[in-house]
Amino acid sequence: MQYTIRNVPESLDAEIRRRAEEERTTLNEAALRALAKGVGLSGTRMRFRDLKDLSGTWKEDPDFDQAIADQHSIEPELWK
């Protein structure tokens, strides 16, 4: 399959060229790797994490609260 891609931003062009040079490969191969990675088809899967699975999971823990309170207390004899 062959594609023609127009209006490639200069920053993207520069990065693909940099990667091609760094990897000692062709511009075409570097662009194909970037496309494959971008759509999740490369060997390394891109992980996106928005932390929404942690939302609403806080549980009250008196021991934790006490540990934090202890850290916030000032011991005057240590500040002499």
C-alpha positions as CSV (number, residue, x, y, z in Angstrom):
1,M,0.0,0.0,0.0
2,Q,1.3,3.5,-0.8
3,Y,0.2,6.8,0.8
4,T,0.9,10.4,0.1
5,I,0.8,12.6,3.2
6,R,0.5,16.4,2.8
7,N,1.0,19.3,5.1
8,V,3.4,17.6,7.5
9,P,4.3,20.1,10.2
10,E,8.0,21.1,10.2
11,S,8.4,19.8,13.8
12,L,7.1,16.4,12.9
13,D,9.2,16.2,9.8
14,A,12.3,17.2,11.8
15,E,11.5,14.5,14.5
16,I,11.0,11.7,11.9
17,R,14.2,12.7,10.1
18,R,16.1,12.7,13.5
19,R,14.8,9.3,14.3
20,A,15.7,7.9,10.9
21,E,19.2,9.2,11.3
22,E,19.5,8.0,14.9
23,E,18.2,4.5,13.9
24,R,20.2,4.5,10.7
25,T,17.2,3.7,8.7
26,T,15.2,5.3,5.9
27,L,12.8,8.2,6.3
28,N,10.1,5.9,5.1
29,E,10.8,3.2,7.7
30,A,11.0,5.8,10.5
31,A,7.7,7.2,9.4
32,L,6.1,3.8,9.3
33,R,7.4,3.0,12.8
34,A,5.9,6.2,14.1
35,L,2.6,5.6,12.5
36,A,2.5,2.0,13.8
37,K,3.3,3.1,17.3
38,G,0.8,5.9,17.1
39,V,-2.1,3.5,16.3
40,G,-1.0,0.9,18.7
41,L,0.4,-1.7,16.3
42,S,4.0,-1.6,17.3
43,G,5.6,-4.2,19.6
44,T,5.5,-1.8,22.5
45,R,2.1,-0.8,23.6
46,M,1.5,2.9,24.5
47,R,0.0,3.3,27.9
48,F,-2.2,6.2,28.7
49,R,-3.2,6.7,32.3
50,D,-5.7,9.2,33.5
51,L,-6.1,7.8,37.0
52,K,-9.9,7.6,36.8
53,D,-9.8,4.1,38.1
54,L,-8.6,5.5,41.4
55,S,-11.3,8.2,41.7
56,G,-13.5,7.6,44.7
57,T,-11.4,4.8,46.1
58,W,-10.1,6.6,49.2
59,K,-10.9,4.8,52.5
60,E,-10.6,6.4,55.9
61,D,-7.6,5.1,57.8
62,P,-7.0,6.5,61.3
63,D,-3.4,5.1,61.4
64,F,-2.6,7.0,58.2
65,D,-4.2,10.2,59.6
66,Q,-2.2,9.9,62.8
67,A,1.1,9.3,60.9
68,I,0.4,12.5,58.8
69,A,-0.4,14.5,62.0
70,D,2.8,13.3,63.6
71,Q,4.8,14.5,60.6
72,H,3.2,17.9,60.9
73,S,4.0,18.4,64.5
74,I,7.0,20.5,65.5
75,E,9.2,19.4,68.4
76,P,10.5,22.6,69.9
77,E,13.5,21.0,71.5
78,L,14.8,20.0,68.1
79,W,14.7,23.7,67.0
80,K,16.8,25.2,69.7
